[in-house]
């Protein structure tokens, strides 16, 4: 369809119904309740009859989304399929009830109508009396879509108000499958069989001070399992310990929606939570036990975080904790020395740093020297570099060929098309009276579940294909990077040192001019290294793979 030509004919006085157009429709309801599904059937029947009753129009089967919000188009499969079909030129015109059927987001509505116009496809928003084939339609669209978007904002505010009123009236909102409780009509009652497990968890954690992983194992050994018959998940136990409902308290305002359109939420700091004793929530454990368990949980969490931060700090450098003084069984610490030429990184025995040369005679090591030693050592280990490269690249090149993703995705897409065709036929049968509403809902729901499963499979295949796809350019880059890495021309890679080096023992009797080192690797035999600083050279000799007695090795 030529948009400019059509607009010219309309300005000349032609009616929309006089134009030879291939016409389809889009229908959507925001819930899957019976009355909404009935409304959807009425929409489909109305638009089908309207399009077919026009002599100049050619009917194209419509696009239908069920039980999906209008705030976002991301999960509206039929809508996105309609956009793709428009791009493919399968129709000229779309009829829909109102702007909010497309989207309640102003930006989305405008963006998609403009995109459709680029594909030479017009849209009639019937209730809003906006036809995008009219030249002045965009201005009216902006105004009407803005109104629709404001309705979503007002609806969001009304829902929040309703939640607050429900809580004031003693209705418990939130998880309907909270362990230890049964919930009916927003009222919680204790499920004694499950509550027994909750009390056991708090006792083991707070009174016996058993860790969460051990609690999971002990509960399983005692015959307590999840609703699916498995051992309790560690995350489930953590949620139970942290949830104030178990002591009979309400807890809200833990997160806040920052954008009502995208529904993006942010977690709030614990200081901003709203917590208070709630008579509508029966307690399973005492406040004293709950508070004691959570005090212990927070203390352990803080200790774990501190340990992780310490480990990260300790391992920032590849030689951290890996250079040991044989004389004192103490680790070498990093030091940065500054002079007129710049900075130099060295490693010094901890005893020397604390007491000076009188306390320890071990010389300091320069990082540059250590890198050279490790590079030469790795070169000796990598005897046939080309053979290693050929083996690695052979494995990489063979990976993408092991699976025909295109063929698998083609099969899935064919199955999806067949499902959509069955859904269209099912809807036609319902409109013709061949199916009851109940039977339509049951069979249509089964088709929807099959379609969702196929879409998930298709998305997984696409991700796997992208992850395994290697172009010729990428393979060339990998090969060049591998060759450079194995040449050690730019020294040794820090990650390689961290991965392969176990530790370096600085031998007794080492001097500033001549150092004796034993290098122990995580794979292969250890090496003895003599570093001669006067001659600016070093030599290697294999050692027997026997770890010396390091005593109380400190780091």
ABEGO torsion letter per residue (X at the ends): XBAAAAAAAAAAGBBAAABBBBBBBBBBBABABAAAAAAAAAAAAAAAAAAAABAABBBBBBBBBBGBBAABAAABAAAAAAAAAAAAGABABBBBABAAAABABAAAAAAAAAAAAAAGBBBBBAAAGBBAABAAAAAAAAAAAAAAAAAAAAAAAAAAAAAAAAAAAGBBBEBAABBGBBBBGGBBBBBAAAAAAAAAAAAAAAAAGBBAAAAAAAAAAAGBBBAAGBBBBAAAAAAAAABAAAAGBBBBGABBBABAAAGBBBBBBAAABBBBBBAABBBABBAAAAAAAAAAAAAAAAAAAAAAAAAAAAAABAABGABBBAAAGBBBBBBBBBBAAEBBBBBBBAAAAAAEAAABABBBBBAAAAAAAAAAAAAAABABAAAAAAAAAAAAAAAAAABBAAAAAAAAAAAAAAAAAAAAAAAAAAAAGABBAAAAAAAAAAAAAAAAAAAAAAAAAAAAAAAABBBAAAAAAAAAAAAAAAAGAAEBBAAAAAAABABBBBBBGBBAABBBBBBBBABEBBBBBBBBAAAGBBBBBBBBBBBBBAEBBBX
